[in-house]
Amino acid sequence: MSPTELVAGLTFIEEIDRLKGIIRQTFLHDASRQENTAEHSWHLAMATLVMAPLSDEPIDTARAMKMALLHDVVEIDAGDTFIYDVVGTLDKEAREKKAADRLFGLLPSPLNTELRGIWDDFEKQSCPESRFVTALDRMLPILANSRSGGGSWKKHGILKSQAVEKNNKIAKGSKKLWAFSSGLIEDAVRKGYLVDR
């Protein structure tokens, strides 16, 4: 690594430290506070490592873990868009693409091209890894809401129909994870964490 590449790499590392300050809507399992994006990305990468056998398609686990770590880096500039935020979702793609241009552009070549390519593949849902990481990315907040007494679902009055509509994409990466998640959603309705309609 040249001195120029070292400086570029350190600049990126310093920049992504800001992920620790991006607060998400999802609560920790103990309901003590909301998680930040850095915690979420780490948790998703660990889930990818542990749950890889549940993918419906063969995946490159190392590449999927990279995808999990990179998928929300753009929140440094774009912020976290709550999955149920209809208005925020309208320009989410444009905000995140602009953020990706800037953030991955901080890295030296060819690393910037490689990591941006992984992020793009996640966004396009163009490979088995992207579909499986997305399945886990959707499942983890369901699990957290289940364990935290309703968490963000109760805070925002989320309906069962919304939870199903926004999360049935899980089945594209893992039918087993969707069956598990569906069970958690039904249980959440019984417990009053989700409004039953």
C-alpha positions in Angstrom: 0.0 0.0 0.0 1.4 3.3 -1.1 1.4 6.4 1.2 -1.4 7.9 -0.9 -3.5 4.7 -0.6 -2.8 4.6 3.1 -4.1 8.1 3.5 -7.2 7.3 1.4 -7.9 4.2 3.4 -7.6 6.0 6.7 -9.8 8.8 5.4 -12.5 6.2 4.6 -12.1 4.5 8.0 -12.4 7.8 9.8 -15.5 8.7 7.8 -17.3 5.4 8.5 -16.8 6.0 12.2 -19.8 8.4 11.8 -22.1 5.3 11.4 -21.9 5.0 15.2 -23.9 8.2 15.4 -26.7 7.2 13.0 -29.6 6.2 15.2 -32.1 3.7 13.7 -35.7 3.1 14.7 -35.0 -0.5 15.8 -34.6 -1.1 19.5 -32.1 -3.4 21.1 -33.6 -6.7 22.3 -33.6 -5.4 25.9 -35.5 -2.3 24.7 -33.0 -0.1 26.6 -32.3 2.1 23.5 -32.4 2.3 19.7 -29.5 0.8 17.8 -27.1 2.7 15.6 -26.2 1.8 12.1 -22.7 0.5 13.0 -24.2 -2.0 15.4 -26.8 -3.0 12.9 -24.2 -3.6 10.2 -22.0 -5.7 12.6 -25.1 -7.7 13.7 -26.1 -8.3 10.1 -22.6 -9.5 9.2 -22.6 -11.9 12.2 -26.1 -13.2 11.3 -24.9 -13.8 7.7 -22.0 -15.9 9.0 -24.2 -18.0 11.3 -27.3 -18.3 9.2 -25.7 -18.8 5.7 -26.9 -22.4 5.5 -30.5 -21.1 5.4 -30.0 -19.4 2.1 -32.2 -20.9 -0.6 -29.3 -20.5 -3.1 -25.6 -21.3 -2.6 -23.8 -18.2 -1.5 -20.2 -16.9 -1.1 -20.4 -16.3 2.7 -17.4 -14.0 2.7 -18.8 -11.8 0.0 -22.2 -11.8 1.7 -20.6 -10.6 4.9 -18.8 -7.8 3.0 -22.2 -6.9 1.6 -23.7 -6.8 5.1 -21.0 -4.5 6.4 -21.2 -2.2 3.4 -25.0 -2.0 2.7 -25.7 0.9 5.0 -22.5 2.9 4.8 -24.4 5.4 2.8 -26.5 6.3 5.8 -23.6 8.6 6.8 -24.8 11.0 4.2 -28.3 9.8 3.5 -29.5 9.0 7.0 -31.5 6.0 8.0 -34.9 5.7 6.2 -37.4 3.9 8.4 -38.9 1.0 6.3 -42.4 2.3 6.9 -41.7 5.9 6.1 -43.6 6.5 2.9 -42.4 10.0 2.3 -38.7 9.2 3.1 -38.7 6.3 0.8 -39.6 8.5 -2.2 -36.0 9.9 -2.6 -34.1 7.3 -0.7 -32.5 5.7 -3.8 -31.2 9.1 -5.1 -29.9 10.1 -1.7 -28.1 6.8 -1.2 -26.6 6.7 -4.7 -25.2 10.2 -4.2 -23.8 9.1 -0.8 -22.2 6.0 -2.4 -20.6 8.1 -5.0 -18.9 10.2 -2.4 -18.0 7.6 0.2 -16.7 4.9 -2.0 -14.9 7.6 -4.0 -12.7 8.2 -0.9 -11.1 4.8 -1.4 -8.1 4.1 -3.6 -8.5 2.0 -6.8 -9.2 -0.8 -7.3 -10.7 -1.2 -3.8 -13.3 1.6 -4.5 -14.5 -0.2 -7.6 -14.7 -3.6 -5.7 -16.6 -2.3 -2.7 -18.9 0.0 -4.7 -19.7 -3.1 -6.9 -20.7 -5.1 -3.9 -22.9 -2.2 -2.7 -24.5 -1.9 -6.2 -25.2 -5.7 -6.3 -27.0 -5.4 -3.0 -29.1 -2.5 -4.2 -29.9 -4.3 -7.5 -30.7 -7.6 -5.7 -28.7 -9.1 -8.6 -27.1 -12.1 -6.9 -27.9 -14.8 -4.3 -25.8 -13.0 -1.7 -27.9 -9.8 -2.0 -31.1 -11.7 -1.7 -30.0 -13.6 1.4 -28.5 -10.5 3.1 -31.7 -8.6 2.4 -33.7 -11.5 3.9 -31.6 -11.2 7.1 -31.7 -7.4 7.0 -35.5 -7.6 7.1 -35.6 -10.4 9.6 -33.4 -8.9 12.3 -35.8 -5.9 13.0 -38.7 -8.3 13.2 -36.8 -10.3 15.8 -35.8 -7.2 17.6 -39.4 -5.9 17.7 -40.5 -9.3 19.0 -37.9 -9.3 21.8 -38.2 -5.6 22.8 -42.0 -5.7 23.5 -43.0 -4.2 20.1 -40.2 -1.6 19.9 -40.5 0.5 16.8 -43.8 -1.2 15.8 -45.6 0.0 18.9 -43.8 3.4 18.8 -45.2 4.0 15.2 -48.5 2.1 15.4 -47.5 -0.3 12.6 -50.1 -2.6 11.2 -49.7 -6.3 10.6 -50.5 -5.7 6.9 -47.6 -3.2 6.7 -45.2 -5.6 8.4 -46.1 -8.4 6.0 -46.0 -6.2 2.9 -42.6 -4.7 3.7 -41.0 -8.0 4.8 -42.4 -10.7 2.6 -39.3 -10.0 0.4 -37.5 -12.2 3.0 -38.8 -15.3 1.1 -36.7 -14.3 -2.0 -33.6 -15.1 0.0 -34.8 -17.8 2.4 -38.2 -19.4 2.7 -37.2 -20.8 6.1 -36.4 -17.3 7.4 -39.7 -16.0 6.0 -41.6 -18.8 7.8 -39.9 -17.9 11.0 -40.5 -14.2 10.5 -44.2 -14.8 9.7 -44.5 -16.7 13.0 -43.0 -13.7 14.8 -45.4 -11.4 13.1 -48.4 -13.5 14.1 -47.1 -13.7 17.7 -46.7 -9.9 17.7 -50.3 -9.5 16.8 -51.4 -11.8 19.6 -49.3 -9.8 22.1 -50.5 -6.4 20.8 -47.2 -5.3 19.3 -48.8 -4.9 15.9 -52.3 -3.7 15.0 -54.2 -6.6 13.4 -55.3 -5.1 10.1 
